[in-house]
Amino acid sequence: MTPPRSDGFVRMPDAEFEAILTRAAEEGAKRALADVGLDGDEAALDIRDLARSSTASAWCAAPPCRPPSA
């Protein structure tokens, strides 16, 4: 099916356009995560581990190394 055109531009309802953008963003994000090995059943755990290690390394970014005060 050829989408309707007006003055050389493709015309579609806003909701349809938003749905296309959402699907493209989701598929792109999934592909990017898969490219760096953060996909599959263990992905959520891997991401949590990365977040914890980045937080831990931020504590020790400058000497002296101590956890942030609560």
C-alpha angles and dihedrals in degrees: 000000000000114000117236116264133206122189089344094307125113111243124208138151116275092241092055091048091049090050091052091049092048093050092047092049093049093048091047092050092049091050092048092050091047090050090060094041098256099126136094133049096321097047096103091051092047091051091049090050091051091049091050093049093048090051091048092049090050089058089059098040093112129022134287094057110221135137118261116268116259 
